[in-house]
Amino acid sequence: MLTEKQEAILDFIRSVQAEHGVPPSTRQIQRQFGYSSQNAAMNHLRALSRKGHLHQNDGGTWGLKASEVQAHLFELPIYGTIPAGVPSMQEQQPKEKIGFNPAIFRVKRPERLWGLEVHGDSMIDAHILDGDIAVLERREAKAGDIVAALVDESTTTLKRLAYVRGKPVLKPENARFAVIVPQTGLEIQGVFVGLIGRAKR
């Protein structure tokens, strides 16, 4: 059984290791949690090691055990196009699945995540390029969010949600593209929470 602080430190190590490929240093952990000395961080790391979650690497850093890494991987379904409506997502077969640690996107319900392979360059000023995987969460959207949406029951797109005189519009992040103004309806299918880069940058 882990204490609340040990859970928080373990989550931080998972997040850093997933994002950068290497675990954080003891000094990084000290700074993250506001300890006055590295010794306080070390005591928690040793406790996590005794409980089977960490091991000390040759370089002195404390990393996740292989079983711990595997246990926290989630299979993200990737779709080639935006499914036409959230209910159909359960019926549509994804193009592929990618194993990743959802902690890097700071979401509590990874089962609500799905990926969309981006096509086109309408979002390049948001650093979302053709070929990237947009990671989306099924939740309510607010103004300013980048969303995957079904427009007028016919067109699917990835754009930024805005409101003009109380009406929703979809704004590209590329001046060459026009704002989309839905005529009959707008269905938000996912809110952008992160990116898995695949495009050549």
N, C-alpha and C positions, 0 to 999 in steps of 0.2 A: 504494500500500500504506500503510495507516494503522498507526501505533504503537498499543500497548495503551491508552496515555493518551488519544490522539486519539479512539480508538473510544469510550472512556468519556465524554469530553466531548461527542462527537457524539450519543451515546445520551441524555445529560442534556438537550441542546438539543432533541432530538426529543420527549422526554417533556414538557418544560415547554411547548413550542410547541403540542403536541397538546392538552394539558390546558387551557391558558390562552389559546390563540390568538395569543400573542406569544412571541418567544424570550426567554430569560433575559438579564439585563444582564451585562456583564463582571464587575461586582462580585458578582453572584449566583454566577457560575461560579467566581470566586476563592474565595468562602466555601465552596462545595460541595466543592472539591478541596483546600482548606486551603493555598492559596498565600499567601505573605506580602505579595505585591504583585500589582496587576492586570497588570503587565507579563508575568509568567509565563503568565497566562491568554491575554493578547493574542498571545503567540508561537505558542501552539497554534491559536488562531483564525485567525491569518494563514496558518499551514501548512494548515489545513483548507480555507481559501479557495483557496490555490494548487492544492490537489488537487481542486478543483471541487465541494466539498460545501456550502460556505457562501458567502454574499455579505453585504456590509455594507449595512444599511438606512440610509435618510436620517437617522434618529434616532441613528445610531451603533451600534445593536445588530447582532449578527451572527445572521442567520437562515438557515434551510435554503433551498436552491435549490428551485424548483418541482419539478424532476426528482427531487430527493432526497425530498421530501414524498410524491410519487406512488409512488416505489419502495417506500416503507415502509408504504403503506396496505394493509390486509388486509380482504377482504370477509367480514364476519361474517354467517353465516346466522341468520335470526330465525325461530323457530317460534311459531305461535300457541298451541300446547299442547305439553306435554312429550312427545316421542316415546316410544312404549311399547317401550323397550329400545334400548340403544346401537346394535346392528347395524342396526336399522330406520332410523337417522338417515341412512344413505347412500341409502336408498330414498325416504324422505319428502322432498317438495319444501318448502323453506322458504317462508314467506309473503313474505319480502323479504330483501335483503342490504344491510348498511350498511358503507360504507368507513370504516375507522378505523385509528389507529396502535396496534398491540398493546403498544407500549412503555409506554403509560400504565397498563396492568394488570400490568406487570413479569412477563410470562410468556415463556418461551423457545420454546415450541412453539405459535404462534398457530393452527396447523391443528387443535389440540385444542379450540379455543374455539367456542362456539355461543351464541346468544341466545334468551331466552325472554321473550315478552311477558307481563307479570305481570297476573293477574286477581284481584281481591279485595283485602282489606285485612288479611289475617292476619299480614303482616310489617311493618306500619307503624312499629312501635317500632324497627325496624332501618333505618328511612327508605327502605323499598322500598314504593312506592305503586302502586296500580292504574294500569296504562298504561305503567309504566316497562319498560325492557328489562334483565333480569338477564343478565349475562354469566357464562357457566359454562365450566368447564374439565373435560374428561374425565380424571379422575385419582382416585386413592384418597382417600377422605374420612377425617377424624379427628373425634373428639368436639369439638363447638363450631363446626364448619363449618356454613354454610348450604348446603343441598344441594337439588337437584332429584331426586325419588325416585319410583319406582313402588312402591306399597304393595299387598301381597296380590294382585299381578298385575291389579289393577283400577283403583286410584285413583292419579292423579299429583298431586304437590304440591311446593311450595317451602317448606321449613321448616329449622329448626336441628337438627342431629343431636346426640343425647345418648344416654347409656347409663344404665339403671336396673337395678341388680343384674345387670350384664353383658349385658342385652338392649337392643337399639337402640330408641329412641323418637324421634319427630319433634315438636319444640316450636315453636309459633307465637310470633311477637313481637307479640302483641296479647292482652291478658288476656281478651277476649271469646271466644277460641277455645280448644278443648280440645287437650290433648296427644294425638297419634296414636300408638297402640300397635299395630304390625303383628302380625297373627295367624298368617299363613302365610309371609310373606316380605317382604323389603325389598331393592330394587335401586337403588343409587345411580347416577344417570345423569350427574351433573355437580356440580362444587363451585363455589359462587359466588365469583367473583374481582373483580367490579366491577359498576357500574351505569351505564346510559345513561339519564339522566332524561328522561322524556317527560310524566310526570303534571304536572298543575297544582299547584304548591306554594304 
